[in-house]
């Protein structure tokens, strides 16, 4: 995956953190939960990207 996907994943993570913070300030448990979920989704997608990159690196080393 490319830079755009990684950027989108990081954006989703930070957006989730922002929602969670606003939920804390406004005592909105639903918004806090939604923010926490968004943050976790972004982090999970980033880990997936890292695994893909690692797999590509390993493949490239064995192809030489």
Backbone torsions as a table, in degrees:
resi	resn	phi	psi	omega
1	UNK	NA	160.1	-173.2
2	UNK	-99.8	-175.2	-179.3
3	UNK	-59.4	-38.3	-178.5
4	UNK	-59.2	-43.5	179.5
5	UNK	-64.5	-43.1	179.5
6	UNK	-64.0	-40.2	178.2
7	UNK	-64.2	-44.7	179.0
8	UNK	-61.0	-40.8	179.6
9	UNK	-64.5	-42.5	179.4
10	UNK	-67.0	-38.6	177.9
11	UNK	-62.3	-42.3	178.7
12	UNK	-62.5	-40.4	178.6
13	UNK	-62.4	-48.7	-178.2
14	UNK	-68.5	-35.0	176.1
15	UNK	-62.3	-41.6	177.6
16	UNK	-62.2	-41.5	178.1
17	UNK	-61.9	-40.2	-179.8
18	UNK	-65.7	-44.4	178.1
19	UNK	-60.2	-42.1	-179.7
20	UNK	-62.8	-41.5	179.3
21	UNK	-64.8	-43.2	178.7
22	UNK	-64.9	-40.4	177.0
23	UNK	-60.9	-38.5	176.2
24	UNK	-63.0	-45.2	-177.7
25	UNK	-66.5	-33.5	-175.6
26	UNK	-101.3	4.9	-176.6
27	UNK	54.9	37.3	179.0
28	UNK	-100.0	97.0	-176.7
29	UNK	-64.1	-34.1	179.5
30	UNK	-65.2	-43.1	179.1
31	UNK	-67.5	-38.5	176.5
32	UNK	-61.7	-43.1	-179.8
33	UNK	-66.2	-41.9	178.4
34	UNK	-62.6	-42.3	178.3
35	UNK	-63.6	-42.5	179.1
36	UNK	-62.8	-41.0	178.0
37	UNK	-64.1	-45.4	179.3
38	UNK	-61.8	-41.9	179.5
39	UNK	-62.4	-44.1	180.0
40	UNK	-64.9	-39.8	177.0
41	UNK	-60.3	-45.8	180.0
42	UNK	-61.3	-43.6	179.7
43	UNK	-65.7	-40.9	179.8
44	UNK	-62.9	-43.3	178.5
45	UNK	-63.9	-36.7	178.3
46	UNK	-64.6	-40.7	177.5
47	UNK	-62.7	-41.7	176.9
48	UNK	-59.0	-41.6	178.1
49	UNK	-63.9	-40.2	180.0
50	UNK	-65.3	-40.0	178.2
51	UNK	-64.1	-42.8	177.8
52	UNK	-61.2	-43.9	179.1
53	UNK	-62.8	-42.0	178.9
54	UNK	-63.7	-43.1	177.4
55	UNK	-60.6	-40.6	178.9
56	UNK	-65.3	-41.5	179.0
57	UNK	-62.0	-43.8	179.5
58	UNK	-64.4	-43.7	178.7
59	UNK	-60.4	-43.5	-179.7
60	UNK	-63.6	-37.3	-179.5
61	UNK	-68.5	-34.8	179.9
62	UNK	-81.8	-17.1	179.9
63	UNK	-80.5	-14.9	-176.1
64	UNK	-83.8	NA	NA
